Amino acid sequence: MTLLGVRERAILSFLLWLTISPGLRCERSERIERSEFYVAYVTDHSLNTCLCAHELPHCSEPDASECNCKNHPLSWLQRADGTSLLQRTRLTVWYSSPAHVALLLHNAEVLHLSLVRCCALAAVPSGGVSVASAILAGMATSGTTTTTKLASPEHFVVQRLERLTVGPPTCQSGSHQDLLLGREMGAAHHEEARIAVINTSVLVGAPTLKAYTVCTGLDADGVLPFPNLPMLPREGLPDTSSIFVTFLY
């Protein structure tokens, strides 16, 4: 093989790498994004969010080597403008404080929401208390007289919600309840505008999850026609002729 042939093959290989590599990198990036696990730990006196490399067992301790966790003050929940705190494709919430979960999720934008109420928690490892252990310690001590619980509404709203999964409390037997919202109305596609109005009884352990969906639109003032539900958003609603509103209880 001549030197020119070697050079030509090297150049051709390089051009092929430039053509194919971006797609492979993009595909790998998408796989990594799908495998990421975003979870919120919510108690009466603490709020933490963790982004982990993979899904964790329910209510388990996050590994500092695989999870990036952040602590948020409870004042984060008391936003006066009612704006969204969370915008996620998939969100898991492990909690011992239903009231604070309602405040956290109100007006959030989540496509697939998973809820698990935590009873038994992993033991704090020996050799010092890590950030992750502090999260679990906060969950274990929630409900004591030293905690301050914020008031929450009877309902909360999650925008763009397509799927809701509710697991049984970790200290009780039972099966997961999994709902695809609006399917009975032909609204099972992500391009449809949708809002979920969730009663807080879902968070405290409703034995059977129920839902019904209506298709409506904005009134002349640009708000949804449900005057008895003041928690419904008045700004940032999709500019469409119809909106699917699902009530869960």
C-alpha positions as CSV (number, residue, x, y, z in Angstrom):
1,M,0.0,0.0,0.0
2,T,1.4,3.4,-1.0
3,L,1.9,6.3,1.4
4,L,-0.8,8.2,-0.5
5,G,-3.2,5.3,0.0
6,V,-2.5,5.4,3.7
7,R,-3.2,9.1,3.9
8,E,-6.4,8.8,1.9
9,R,-7.7,6.1,4.2
10,A,-6.8,8.1,7.3
11,I,-8.6,11.2,6.0
12,L,-11.6,9.1,5.0
13,S,-11.7,7.5,8.5
14,F,-11.5,11.0,10.1
15,L,-14.4,12.3,7.9
16,L,-16.5,9.3,8.8
17,W,-15.8,9.9,12.5
18,L,-16.9,13.5,12.1
19,T,-20.1,12.4,10.4
20,I,-21.1,9.6,12.7
21,S,-19.6,10.7,16.1
22,P,-22.0,13.6,16.8
23,G,-25.0,11.2,16.4
24,L,-23.4,8.7,18.7
25,R,-22.6,11.3,21.3
26,C,-26.1,12.7,21.1
27,E,-27.6,9.2,21.5
28,R,-25.3,8.5,24.5
29,S,-26.4,11.9,26.0
30,E,-30.1,10.9,25.6
31,R,-29.5,7.6,27.3
32,I,-27.7,9.3,30.2
33,E,-30.6,11.8,30.5
34,R,-33.2,9.0,30.5
35,S,-31.2,7.1,33.2
36,E,-30.9,10.1,35.5
37,F,-33.0,9.9,38.6
38,Y,-34.3,13.2,40.1
39,V,-35.9,12.8,43.6
40,A,-37.1,15.2,46.3
41,Y,-37.0,14.4,50.0
42,V,-39.7,16.3,51.8
43,T,-40.2,16.4,55.6
44,D,-41.9,18.7,58.1
45,H,-38.7,20.7,58.5
46,S,-36.4,19.9,55.5
47,L,-36.5,19.9,51.8
48,N,-33.8,18.3,49.7
49,T,-33.5,17.4,46.0
50,C,-31.0,14.9,44.5
51,L,-30.0,14.2,41.0
52,C,-28.6,10.6,40.8
53,A,-27.0,8.5,38.1
54,H,-29.6,5.8,38.4
55,E,-32.9,5.0,40.2
56,L,-32.7,4.3,43.9
57,P,-34.7,1.9,46.1
58,H,-37.7,3.7,47.7
59,C,-36.7,6.1,50.6
60,S,-33.1,4.9,50.6
61,E,-30.0,6.9,51.4
62,P,-28.5,8.7,48.4
63,D,-24.9,7.8,47.7
64,A,-22.8,11.0,47.7
65,S,-20.6,9.4,44.9
66,E,-23.6,9.0,42.6
67,C,-26.0,11.7,43.6
68,N,-25.7,15.5,43.7
69,C,-28.0,16.7,46.5
70,K,-29.1,20.2,47.4
71,N,-30.7,21.5,50.6
72,H,-33.5,24.1,50.2
73,P,-34.9,26.3,53.0
74,L,-38.6,25.8,53.7
75,S,-39.1,29.5,52.8
76,W,-38.6,28.2,49.2
77,L,-42.1,26.8,49.4
78,Q,-43.7,30.1,50.4
79,R,-43.4,32.0,47.1
80,A,-45.9,34.8,46.8
81,D,-46.2,34.8,43.0
82,G,-47.2,31.1,42.8
83,T,-44.6,30.4,40.1
84,S,-43.4,26.9,39.4
85,L,-40.6,25.5,41.5
86,L,-40.0,22.5,39.4
87,Q,-39.9,21.7,35.7
88,R,-39.0,18.1,35.1
89,T,-39.9,15.3,32.7
90,R,-39.7,12.7,35.5
91,L,-39.9,13.5,39.2
92,T,-40.0,11.2,42.2
93,V,-41.0,12.5,45.6
94,W,-40.3,10.7,48.8
95,Y,-41.9,12.3,51.8
96,S,-43.2,12.3,55.3
97,S,-45.0,15.7,55.1
98,P,-48.0,15.7,52.7
99,A,-48.5,19.4,53.4
100,H,-45.1,20.4,52.2
101,V,-45.3,18.1,49.2
102,A,-48.5,20.0,48.1
103,L,-46.7,23.3,48.4
104,L,-43.6,22.0,46.5
105,L,-45.7,20.6,43.6
106,H,-48.2,23.4,43.3
107,N,-47.9,24.8,39.7
108,A,-44.9,22.5,39.0
109,E,-44.5,21.3,35.4
110,V,-44.0,17.5,35.5
111,L,-44.8,14.9,32.9
112,H,-44.4,11.8,35.0
113,L,-44.8,12.2,38.8
114,S,-44.1,9.4,41.3
115,L,-45.1,9.7,44.9
116,V,-44.0,7.5,47.8
117,R,-44.7,8.2,51.5
118,C,-41.8,7.0,53.6
119,C,-42.1,5.2,56.9
120,A,-39.0,3.1,57.5
121,L,-35.7,4.7,56.5
122,A,-32.1,3.5,56.1
123,A,-29.9,3.8,59.2
124,V,-27.4,6.6,59.4
125,P,-24.0,5.1,58.5
126,S,-21.2,5.1,61.1
127,G,-18.2,7.4,60.8
128,G,-19.9,10.7,60.8
129,V,-23.0,12.2,59.4
130,S,-23.0,13.0,55.7
131,V,-25.3,15.3,53.9
132,A,-27.3,12.4,52.7
133,S,-27.6,11.1,56.2
134,A,-28.8,14.4,57.4
135,I,-31.6,14.2,54.8
136,L,-32.8,10.9,56.2
137,A,-32.4,12.0,59.8
138,G,-34.7,14.9,59.0
139,M,-37.2,12.5,57.5
140,A,-37.0,10.2,60.5
141,T,-37.7,13.0,63.0
142,S,-40.5,14.7,61.1
143,G,-43.7,15.0,63.1
144,T,-42.0,15.9,66.4
145,T,-42.9,18.9,68.4
146,T,-39.9,20.8,67.3
147,T,-41.0,21.0,63.7
148,T,-43.0,23.8,62.1
149,K,-45.4,22.7,59.4
150,L,-46.5,25.2,56.8
151,A,-50.1,25.4,55.8
152,S,-51.1,23.9,52.5
153,P,-54.2,24.2,50.3
154,E,-56.7,21.4,50.0
155,H,-55.8,21.0,46.3
156,F,-52.7,21.6,44.3
157,V,-52.1,21.9,40.6
158,V,-49.5,20.1,38.4
159,Q,-49.2,21.4,34.9
160,R,-48.5,19.2,31.8
161,L,-49.0,16.0,33.9
162,E,-49.4,12.9,31.8
163,R,-48.8,10.1,34.2
164,L,-49.2,9.8,38.0
165,T,-47.7,6.8,40.0
166,V,-48.6,6.5,43.7
167,G,-46.8,3.8,45.7
168,P,-48.1,2.5,49.1
169,P,-46.4,3.8,52.2
170,T,-43.1,1.9,52.7
171,C,-44.3,0.4,56.0
172,Q,-47.5,-1.0,54.5
173,S,-48.3,-3.6,52.0
174,G,-50.1,-2.7,48.8
175,S,-49.7,-2.2,45.1
176,H,-48.7,0.8,43.1
177,Q,-51.5,2.9,41.4
178,D,-50.5,4.1,38.0
179,L,-52.7,6.4,36.0
180,L,-52.4,7.8,32.5
181,L,-54.3,11.1,32.7
182,G,-57.0,12.0,30.2
183,R,-56.8,8.7,28.3
184,E,-60.6,8.4,28.5
185,M,-60.9,11.7,26.8
186,G,-58.5,11.0,24.0
187,A,-55.9,13.2,25.6
188,A,-53.1,10.7,26.0
189,H,-50.6,12.7,23.8
190,H,-48.0,15.0,25.1
191,E,-48.9,17.8,22.7
192,E,-52.3,18.3,24.4
193,A,-52.5,21.2,26.9
194,R,-53.3,19.7,30.3
195,I,-53.6,20.5,34.0
196,A,-54.0,18.1,36.9
197,V,-55.9,19.3,40.1
198,I,-54.9,16.9,42.9
199,N,-56.6,16.6,46.2
200,T,-54.2,16.3,49.2
201,S,-56.0,13.1,50.2
202,V,-53.8,11.5,47.5
203,L,-50.8,12.3,49.5
204,V,-52.1,11.0,52.8
205,G,-53.0,7.6,51.5
206,A,-56.3,7.5,49.6
207,P,-57.0,3.7,49.3
208,T,-58.1,4.0,45.7
209,L,-56.9,6.7,43.3
210,K,-59.7,8.2,41.2
211,A,-59.7,10.6,38.4
212,Y,-61.9,12.3,35.8
213,T,-61.0,14.6,33.0
214,V,-62.9,17.5,31.4
215,C,-62.1,19.4,28.3
216,T,-62.6,23.1,28.7
217,G,-61.1,26.5,27.7
218,L,-60.2,29.8,29.1
219,D,-63.0,32.3,29.8
220,A,-63.1,36.0,28.7
221,D,-60.7,36.9,31.4
222,G,-58.2,34.3,30.3
223,V,-58.7,32.0,33.3
224,L,-60.2,28.5,33.7
225,P,-63.9,28.4,34.5
226,F,-63.7,26.9,38.0
227,P,-64.4,29.8,40.5
228,N,-64.5,27.4,43.4
229,L,-60.9,26.4,42.9
230,P,-58.9,29.6,43.6
231,M,-55.6,27.7,43.4
232,L,-55.8,27.3,39.7
233,P,-53.1,29.3,37.8
234,R,-54.1,32.6,36.3
235,E,-50.9,33.2,34.4
236,G,-48.8,31.1,32.2
237,L,-51.7,29.0,30.9
238,P,-51.2,27.6,27.4
239,D,-52.7,29.7,24.6
240,T,-54.9,27.0,23.1
241,S,-58.6,26.7,22.4
242,S,-59.0,23.7,24.7
243,I,-57.3,22.5,27.9
244,F,-57.8,19.0,29.5
245,V,-58.2,19.4,33.2
246,T,-58.0,16.2,35.3
247,F,-59.2,16.0,38.9
248,L,-57.5,13.4,41.1
249,Y,-58.7,12.4,44.5
